[in-house]
């Protein structure tokens, strides 16, 4: 099952205070970008974020799972606490690299 448009809109709207938010459909699932950095992989109406040490303390109670077969285990981001979601994404944004530019 892929993500619904309503779920992707909800996630993007929640993250709007953090900057420019956009989504990109990738084989039925979505990648959510904040200020051009990939911060969330959304699959089956579940938001996944990378398991990085910088957010480990905030995500101690979070469920974990794999967004798709063959993917690394990730934290599942619970959107019931909007402030926590924005804090986690803000920290991730500070610690994730910008995507590499494609050479043409």
CORBEL-V171431 format. One record per residue. N is the residue number from 0. SS is DSSP state (helix for helix, strand for strand, loop for the rest). PSI is psi in degrees with one decimal (NA if undefined). Layout:
N:SS:PSI  N:SS:PSI
This chain:
0:loop:133.9  1:loop:173.9  2:loop:149.5  3:loop:154.8  4:helix:-35.2  5:helix:-40.7  6:helix:-46.1  7:helix:-41.2  8:helix:-42.5  9:helix:-47.4  10:helix:-48.0  11:helix:-41.9  12:helix:-40.4  13:helix:-35.6  14:helix:-6.9  15:helix:-38.5  16:helix:-14.8  17:helix:-9.4  18:loop:-151.4  19:loop:117.3  20:strand:133.9  21:strand:160.9  22:strand:155.1  23:strand:125.8  24:strand:131.7  25:strand:99.7  26:loop:46.3  27:loop:-20.2  28:strand:-178.7  29:strand:152.4  30:strand:132.5  31:strand:129.8  32:strand:139.9  33:strand:122.6  34:loop:44.9  35:loop:12.3  36:strand:135.2  37:strand:116.3  38:strand:-23.1  39:strand:138.2  40:strand:124.1  41:strand:122.9  42:strand:134.4  43:loop:38.6  44:loop:33.6  45:strand:134.7  46:strand:123.7  47:strand:139.8  48:strand:151.8  49:strand:143.8  50:loop:96.5  51:loop:147.9  52:helix:-29.4  53:helix:-21.0  54:helix:3.8  55:loop:-43.3  56:loop:-37.5  57:loop:-24.3  58:loop:20.0  59:loop:-32.4  60:loop:2.2  61:loop:145.2  62:loop:158.8  63:strand:157.9  64:strand:177.4  65:loop:127.9  66:loop:-27.4  67:loop:163.3  68:loop:130.3  69:loop:-7.0  70:loop:156.7  71:loop:152.3  72:loop:141.1  73:strand:162.6  74:strand:144.4  75:strand:123.5  76:loop:118.7  77:loop:116.6  78:loop:10.0  79:loop:-21.8  80:loop:90.7  81:helix:-40.1  82:helix:-41.8  83:helix:-42.4  84:helix:-49.0  85:helix:-35.4  86:helix:-47.0  87:helix:-47.7  88:helix:-38.8  89:helix:-43.4  90:helix:-43.5  91:helix:-44.8  92:helix:-42.5  93:helix:-25.5  94:helix:-8.8  95:loop:146.3  96:loop:159.7  97:loop:151.8  98:loop:147.9  99:loop:140.2  100:loop:138.5  101:loop:135.7  102:loop:136.7  103:loop:NA
